[in-house]
Amino acid sequence: MLLITTAALMVSACASEAKRHEDEYTIMRRSNATSAELCEKAKTIAGIYEREENARGFERWDQVAYVHCLDVELGII
């Protein structure tokens, strides 16, 4: 029982970490953050999902990061 509880807490802690960063991203976006800032935040979120082995979350945030990072490369800030 302890092992199941510990595993559940670890999963919820990871989920809450990703959720916290997603909330920060939303605030940053609404606050007119630069593409460079949004690129870095999206890469952080993608990294969290990659560590969690959450392919769906990783793919989504990797694409979001790609768009913001491409904006930076093209000078669209």
C-alpha positions in Angstrom: 0.0 0.0 0.0 2.8 2.4 0.8 4.4 1.8 -2.5 1.2 2.6 -4.4 0.7 5.7 -2.3 4.3 6.8 -3.0 4.0 6.2 -6.7 0.7 8.1 -6.8 2.3 11.1 -5.0 5.3 11.0 -7.4 3.0 11.1 -10.4 0.8 13.9 -8.9 4.0 15.9 -8.0 5.2 15.7 -11.6 1.8 16.6 -12.9 1.6 19.5 -10.6 5.1 20.7 -11.7 4.0 20.6 -15.4 0.7 22.3 -14.5 2.5 25.0 -12.5 4.8 25.7 -15.5 1.9 25.7 -17.9 0.1 28.3 -15.7 3.3 30.4 -15.6 3.5 30.2 -19.5 -0.1 31.3 -19.7 0.6 34.3 -17.5 3.7 35.1 -19.4 1.8 35.0 -22.7 -0.9 37.3 -21.4 1.7 39.6 -20.1 3.3 40.0 -23.6 6.4 38.1 -22.8 9.0 38.0 -25.6 9.2 35.0 -28.0 12.6 34.2 -26.4 11.0 34.0 -22.9 8.1 31.9 -24.2 10.5 29.6 -26.1 12.5 28.9 -23.0 9.4 28.3 -20.9 7.9 26.0 -23.5 11.2 24.0 -23.7 11.1 23.7 -19.9 7.6 22.3 -20.0 8.5 19.9 -22.8 11.4 18.7 -20.8 9.2 18.0 -17.8 6.9 15.9 -19.9 9.8 14.1 -21.5 11.1 13.1 -18.0 7.6 11.9 -17.2 7.6 9.9 -20.4 4.4 11.6 -21.4 4.7 11.6 -25.2 1.5 13.5 -25.8 2.5 16.4 -23.5 6.1 16.4 -24.8 4.9 16.5 -28.4 2.5 19.4 -27.7 5.0 21.5 -25.8 7.9 20.7 -28.1 5.8 22.1 -31.0 4.9 25.2 -29.0 8.6 25.7 -28.2 9.5 25.2 -31.9 7.1 28.0 -33.0 8.4 30.5 -30.4 12.1 29.6 -31.0 11.5 29.9 -34.7 10.1 33.4 -34.1 13.3 34.2 -32.3 15.5 32.9 -35.1 13.6 34.9 -37.7 13.7 38.0 -35.5 9.9 38.1 -34.9 9.8 39.1 -31.3 
